[in-house]
Structures are given as structure tokens and as C-alpha cells.
Amino acid sequence: MKPHAEWLCVGLDPVMERLPEAVRQGQEPLVTFCRAIINATSDLVGAYKPNLGFWLAYGARGVAALQEVLAGIPQHIPVILDGKFGDVGHTAAAYARFAFDRLGVTAVTANPYLGVDSLRPFLERPERTLFVLARTSNPSAGEVQDQVVGSKPLYEHIARATMAWDRELPGRCGLVVGATYPDELAVLREIAPTLPFLIPGVGAQGGSLEAAVTHGPTADGVGPFINSSRAILYASSGPDFDRAARAAARALRERINRLREVA
């Protein structure tokens, strides 16, 4: 992905029950809510990250709403579709067509468990980025990702494999590394000094913002996408939800920038 000045990434993960009552009672509440969030924060962010599951939960209506929301994002702002894709090659190719051709997103997340043939349909797309799951932010991540293969945990092998894929197709790969695991974040930055990081887990999950800022940038200074979703989206449940979201996003952005100055 192209270098970006802003490191804040806002997740677009609407849950109908958590939307303000006035929005829920109106027309197209998912679209209304997310467009208001985008309008309130677009000058503060480096990317938006819709998680596909929140939109699929509403069926065809949700997918249509996602398409409408994406059409309203300023074209200079990257969109990372968090679908955690990962399937056999011909199925992966269908997912890639959906993400890149139908939705027009800039990047996706994917699970590397099936190996590189499940990722190649995404990697072969010029001007697109694939963020490979390495060390995810959820509490039980270590049940699989900490398994030792040889003498190293699995997440380290994933990072090394992703570096190899990026050497084959430069500029196409990144890693997903949770801020909830700051020690692993530091290790993975050493292993993959040139890969951009997507860093979830800051905000409601309580991850380390300091670690995200310290270990997030690449060796040549390209910053990470530090994602926050719930803490920004639901900063208020009242009619001022968009203003509250802006205030929360601005406060997090300011914290990131202060830490950048001393990192």
C-alpha cells in the first residue's frame, strides 16, 4: 500500500442493536450510521476497515448497504475488507473478485492456513494488498498460533513465509498483528521489517498503543494501520453519535501522534 500520513484506522462494524434509536427507526440505518461516521472522521484516518461479518449478518440487504457505504468513502482513503479469507485456489479467486471487483476495496485480510495457493488470487492483483493473519488480537489466539514448529512458534513461521511471498510479488503483503500481544509484535517487526502492519486490538480490547506505535512502522518508516472500532463507533448512543465518534477518533489520533514524536 502507498505511504500514508495518518496511522488511525476506523473499523466499520455496525451492530443494529447498538445504533442510536433515531438511526434505527430511519431508512437504511446501516448506511446512515456509517456514512455519518465517515463524514465525521474522514480527515483524521489513514484507512477504514469494514469487517465483512457484520454486513453479511443482514444478508443481501447488508451487502447492498456495504456497497453503498464504500461508495461514499473518499477515494484517497484505503479500505481494508476484513474478511479473513482463506480457501482453495478457485474459491479464493471468487473471493478476490468479490472484494476487489465488486466492492472495489484496497486490501483484504486472509488466513494463511491453506498455504500460498489460497492466497495467490489476492497476491496477483496489482495495487492491492493482502494482510496475512500472523498474531491475532483475540484471547485464545495462542492455542494455534503459539504452537511450536521446529524451535519457533507458528506465528513466526507465518511471518517468514509472508516475507518470502512479498519478495516474489513486492509490495503486495502485510501482516495482521494484534496490539494485545506487544512482545510478539516486537518479534514480528524484527522478522518482517519491510511489511506493513494492520494492528487491531487497541480500544475495547485493551491492547498496547505504545507497542503499536513503537513496533508498527516498517524499517523505512511506513506506518501501521492502528485499528479501533467499538470505542469510536459507539462513543455515544445519542443523537450526537457522530460528534462523539469524531472526538474519540481525534483523541486516539492525538495519542498516536504524541507517541510518534517520541518513538
For each residue, the residues with C-beta under 8 A, 3 or more apart:
1: 4 78 106 107 129 171 174 196
2: 78
3: 222 223
4: 1 7 46 47 78 222 223
5: 46
6: 44 45 46 253
7: 4 46 213 216 223 224 225 226 253 256 260
8: 44 45 46 226 228 249 252 253 256
9: 45 46 47 48 49 80 198 225 226 227 228
10: 37 41 45 47 48 49 227 228 229 232 233 249
11: 48 49 50 51 82 200 227 228 229 230 232 233
12: 34 37 38 48 49 50 51 54 69 229 233
13: 50 51 54 229 230 233
14: 18 19 29 30 33 34 54 55 233
15: 18 19 54
16: 19 24 29 30 58
17:
18: 14 15 233 234 237
19: 14 15 16 23 24 29 33
20: 23 24 33 236 237 238 239 241
21: 24 25 237
22: 25 26 239
23: 19 20 26 29 32 33 36 241
24: 16 19 20 21 29
25: 21 22 29
26: 22 23 29 32
27: 32
28: 31 32 65 68
29: 14 16 19 23 24 25 26 32 33
30: 14 16 33 34 55 58 62 65 66 69
31: 28 34 35 65 68 69
32: 23 26 27 28 29 35 36
33: 14 19 20 23 29 30 36 37 241
34: 12 14 30 31 37 38 65 69
35: 31 32 38 39 69 72
36: 23 32 33 39 40 241 242 245
37: 10 12 33 34 40 41 232 233 242 245
38: 12 34 35 41 42 48 69 72 73
39: 35 36 42 242
40: 36 37 242 243 245 246 249
41: 10 37 38 44 45 232 245 246 249
42: 38 39 45 73 74 77
43:
44: 6 8 41 246 249 250 253
45: 6 8 9 10 41 42 48 77 249 253
46: 4 5 6 7 8 9 77 78 223 225
47: 4 9 10 77 78 79 80 106 225
48: 9 10 11 12 38 45 73 77 78 79 80
49: 9 10 11 12 79 80 81 82 198 225 227 229
50: 11 12 13 54 55 66 69 70 79 81 82
51: 11 12 13 54 55 82 83 229
52: 55 56 66 81 82 83
53: 56 57
54: 12 13 14 15 50 51 57 62
55: 14 30 50 51 52 58 62 63 65 66
56: 52 53 59 62 63
57: 53 54 62
58: 16 30 55 61 62 65
59: 56 62 63
60: 63 64
61: 58 64 65
62: 30 54 55 56 57 58 59 65 66
63: 55 56 59 60 66 67
64: 60 61 67 68
65: 28 30 31 34 55 58 61 62 68 69
66: 30 50 52 55 62 63 69 70 103
67: 63 64 70 71 102 103
68: 28 31 64 65 71 72
69: 12 30 31 34 35 38 50 65 66 72 73
70: 50 66 67 73 79 103 104 105
71: 67 68
72: 35 38 68 69
73: 38 42 48 69 70 77 79
74: 42 77
75:
76:
77: 42 45 46 47 48 73 74
78: 1 2 4 46 47 48 106 107 225
79: 47 48 49 50 70 73 104 105 106 107
80: 9 47 48 49 105 106 107 108 109 129 131 198 225
81: 49 50 52 99 103 105 107 108 109
82: 11 49 50 51 52 108 109
83: 51 52 95 99 108 109 110
84: 109 110 111 133
85: 92 95 96 99 108 109 110 111 122
86: 92 110 111 112 113 114 118 119
87: 91 92 95 114 118
88: 91 92 114 117 118
89: 92 93 117 118 120 121
90: 93 94
91: 87 88 94 95
92: 85 86 87 88 89 95 96 117 118 119 120 121 122
93: 89 90 96 97 121
94: 90 91 97 98
95: 83 85 87 91 92 98 99 108 121 122
96: 85 92 93 99 100 101 108 121 122 125
97: 93 94 100 101 102
98: 94 95 101 102 103
99: 81 83 85 95 96 102 103 105 108 122
100: 96 97 103 104 105 108 122 125 128
101: 96 97 98 104
102: 67 97 98 99
103: 66 67 70 81 98 99 100
104: 70 79 100 101
105: 70 79 80 81 99 100 108
106: 1 47 78 79 80 127 128 129
107: 1 78 79 80 81 128 129 130 131 174
108: 80 81 82 83 85 95 96 99 100 105 122 128 129 130 131
109: 80 81 82 83 84 85 130 131 132 133 176 198
110: 83 84 85 86 118 119 122 130 131 132 133
111: 84 85 86 114 133
112: 86 115 116 118 119 132 133 158 161 162
113: 86 118
114: 86 87 88 111 117 118
115: 112 118 119
116: 112 119 120 123 161 165
117: 88 89 92 114 120
118: 86 87 88 89 92 110 112 113 114 115
119: 86 92 110 112 115 116 122 123 130 132 165
120: 89 92 116 117 123 124
121: 89 92 93 95 96 124 125
122: 85 92 95 96 99 100 108 110 119 125 128 130 172
123: 116 119 120 130 165 169 172 173
124: 120 121 169
125: 96 100 121 122 128 172
126:
127: 106
128: 100 106 107 108 122 125 172
129: 1 80 106 107 108 171 172 173 174 196
130: 107 108 109 110 119 122 123 172 173 174
131: 80 107 108 109 110 173 174 175 176 196 198
132: 109 110 112 119 158 162 173 174 175 176
133: 84 109 110 111 112 136 158 176
134: 145 155 158 159 162 175 176 177 188
135: 141 145 155 176 177 178 181 184 185 188
136: 133 141 145 176 178 200
137: 141 178 179 180 181 200 201 205 207
138: 141 178 180
139: 180
140: 143
141: 135 136 137 138 144 145 146 178 181
142: 145 146
143: 140 146
144: 141 147 154
145: 134 135 136 141 142 153 154 155 158
146: 141 142 143 153 154 155
147: 144 153 154
148: 151 152 153 154
149: 152 153 154 157
150: 157
151: 148
152: 148 149 156 157
153: 145 146 147 148 149 156 157
154: 144 145 146 147 148 149 157 158
155: 134 135 145 146 158 159 184 188
156: 152 153 159 160 187 188 191
157: 149 150 152 153 154 160 161
158: 112 132 133 134 145 154 155 161 162 175
159: 134 155 156 162 163 175 188 191 192 195
160: 156 157 163 164 191 192
161: 112 116 157 158 164 165
162: 112 132 134 158 159 165 166 173 175 192 195
163: 159 160 166 167 173 191 192 194 195
164: 160 161 167 168
165: 116 119 123 161 162 168 169 172 173
166: 162 163 169 170 171 172 173 194 195
167: 163 164 170
168: 164 165
169: 123 124 165 166 172 173
170: 166 167
171: 1 129 166
172: 122 123 125 128 129 130 165 166 169
173: 123 129 130 131 132 162 163 165 166 169 195
174: 1 107 129 130 131 132 195 196 197 198
175: 131 132 134 158 159 162 188 192 195 196 197 198
176: 109 131 132 133 134 135 136 197 198 199 200
177: 134 135 181 184 185 188 197 198 199
178: 135 136 137 138 141 181 185 199 200 201 205 207
179: 137 182 185 199 200 201 202 205 207 208 209 211 212 226
180: 137 138 139 201 205 206 207 208
181: 135 137 141 177 178 184 185 201 207
182: 179 185 186 207 208 210 211 215
183: 186 187
184: 135 155 177 181 187 188
185: 135 177 178 179 181 182 188 189 197 199 208 211 212 215 216
186: 182 183 189 190 211 214 215
187: 156 183 184 190 191
188: 134 135 155 156 159 175 177 184 185 191 192 197 215
189: 185 186 192 193 197 215 216
190: 186 187 193
191: 156 159 160 163 187 188
192: 159 160 162 163 175 188 189 195
193: 189 190 218 219
194: 163 166 218 219 220
195: 159 162 163 166 173 174 175 192 218
196: 1 129 131 174 175 218 222 224 225
197: 174 175 176 177 185 188 189 216 218 224 225
198: 9 49 80 109 131 174 175 176 177 224 225 227
199: 176 177 178 179 185 202 207 212 216 224 225 226 227
200: 11 136 137 176 178 179 205 207 227
201: 137 178 179 180 181 205 206 207 227
202: 179 199 205 207 208 209 212 226 227 228 252
203: 206 207 228 229 230 231 232 252
204: 228 229 230 231
205: 137 178 179 180 200 201 202
206: 180 201 203
207: 137 178 179 180 181 182 199 200 201 202 203 211 212
208: 179 180 182 185 202 211 212
209: 179 202 212 213 226 252 255 256 259
210: 182 213 214 259
211: 179 182 185 186 207 208 214 215
212: 179 185 199 202 207 208 209 215 216 224 226
213: 7 209 210 216 217 226 256 259 260 263
214: 186 210 211 259 263
215: 182 185 186 188 189 211 212
216: 7 185 189 197 199 212 213 223 224 226
217: 213 221 222 223 224 263
218: 193 194 195 196 197 221 222
219: 193 194
220: 194
221: 217 218
222: 3 4 196 217 218
223: 3 4 7 46 216 217 260
224: 7 196 197 198 199 212 216 217
225: 7 9 46 47 49 78 80 196 197 198 199
226: 7 8 9 179 199 202 209 212 213 216 256
227: 9 10 11 49 198 199 200 201 202
228: 8 9 10 11 202 203 204 231 232 248 249 252
229: 10 11 12 13 49 51 203 204 232 233
230: 11 13 203 204 233 234
231: 203 204 228 234 235 248 252
232: 10 11 37 41 203 228 229 235 245 248 249 252
233: 10 11 12 13 14 18 37 229 230 245
234: 18 230 231 237 241
235: 231 232 241 244 245 247 248
236: 20 240 241 243 244 245
237: 18 20 21 234 241
238: 20 241 244
239: 20 22
240: 236 243 244
241: 20 23 33 36 234 235 236 237 238 244 245
242: 36 37 39 40 245 246
243: 40 236 240 246 247
244: 235 236 238 240 241 247 248
245: 36 37 40 41 232 233 235 236 241 242 248 249
246: 40 41 44 242 243 249 250
247: 235 243 244 250 251
248: 228 231 232 235 244 245 251 252
249: 8 10 40 41 44 45 228 232 245 246 252 253
250: 44 246 247 253 254
251: 247 248 254 255
252: 8 202 203 209 228 231 232 248 249 255 256
253: 6 7 8 44 45 249 250 256 257
254: 250 251 257 258
255: 209 251 252 258 259
256: 7 8 209 213 226 252 253 259 260
257: 253 254 260 261
258: 254 255 261 262
259: 209 210 213 214 255 256 262 263
260: 7 213 223 256 257 263
261: 257 258
262: 258 259
263: 213 214 217 259 260
